[in-house]
Amino acid sequence: MDLFDVYPLYDITPIKGDGAYVFDKEDRKYLDLYGGHAVISIGHSHPAYLNAISKQVSKLGFYSNSVKNPLQNKLADKLEKVAGIKDYSLFLCNSGAEANENALKVASFQTGKDRVIYFENAFHGRTSGVVAVTDNENIKAPFNQNHKATKLAFEDIEALENELKKGDVAAVIFEVIQGVGGLDEASTEFYQETAELCKKYHSVLIADEVQSGYGRTGDFFAFQKHEIQPDIISIAKGMGNGFPIGGILIDKTIEAKSGMLGTTFGGNHLACAAGISVLDIIEKENLLKNASELFEYVKEKAAENPQIKKIKGRGLMIGLEFDFEIAQIRKELLFKHQIFTGASANKKLLRILPPLNIKKEHFDELFKALKIVLDLK
Ligand SMILES: Cc1ncc(COP(=O)(O)O)c(C=O)c1O
């Protein structure tokens, strides 16, 4: 049987990983500066993580949400501590889209309203509600067109208030730093005013931290820099280091009702073991600090290269912007220098999303290769 052919594929077949590297079937070594779309947080095949999930699967891999699962409580407590947040409760699911879908649903249940505000260049996933609030018409089917969704620009606080005033807005959803859209981040003032307006007009503020969360920016959550307290925070990618797990953190003032949300696989034993282990490693290895420090190093290295016009992002969520399209550069980095990098809606931006325990020498490898690739242009 053929696979449903939706992905443009590189002719590379990774079969094992180790730290910041993956190896293909010819044992060729690739530096992974993209982590399979920001998923690899603690590095490939981390020994403590392997041990935790192997131990768990040998005991109990799965039972449903109809029984008690203390691993979910352990994960919630650990997350609260490592993230430095309080007054939230946790609902577990399996992916970023599912997290955001549940966030929108909670917002709508809570407010009794049905319209959602999203921002230009946003990406929130591909399921029906969240694709409707994603700024890409090519991935919306006719079925997805019936949601009530309004797109606004970052920083246009007047337009935002005009929409909220209408009284039918259940939620405002935003990525603090846009991933797929190209690493744009609005000002602290805009985020703070948005939070205040959501309170004023009884709409729910949803921070989509699926990509920017879990230490990627040097803060546990990217919104923490802006000193806001979103009503719901969605999480996924880095949470399981490749094990499918997602979730939403829901402000304690929002009351749960039995049956309001649900999932078969979400929060299963194996997923929780993966999630707990990731948090343990983030904490023990001080990975938030590493992300912040390495960003400073990347800024220094990038400043040596006049072809890099701008650095976007924070921590290890980085965009290097050129004044030409970078598709060819990415190909050469991958096929001539064995370095995985990423692209975005901004075709001039090279996206770097490495494991959070990456070291300076890995970036030295990148900048050395970039120099060769760019000089050859
Ligand atoms: C910010 C953001 N939200 C949501 C998603 C969707 O996550 P998933 O692919 O796990 O459904 C993504 C995926 O790229 C994302 O970057």
The ligand as a Gaussian input file, in Angstrom:
#p B3LYP/6-31G(d) Opt

LIG

0 1
 C        2.840000      27.271000      17.510000
 C        2.282000      25.961000      17.042000
 N        1.057000      25.601000      17.441000
 C        0.517000      24.421000      17.079000
 C        1.195000      23.546000      16.261000
 C        0.564000      22.241000      15.868000
 O        1.178000      21.204000      16.537000
 P        1.016000      19.685000      16.036000
 O        1.732000      19.581000      14.729000
 O        1.623000      18.881000      17.132000
 O       -0.444000      19.433000      15.886000
 C        2.475000      23.889000      15.807000
 C        3.228000      22.988000      14.922000
 O        4.126000      23.362000      14.230000
 C        3.033000      25.130000      16.209000
 O        4.250000      25.504000      15.810000

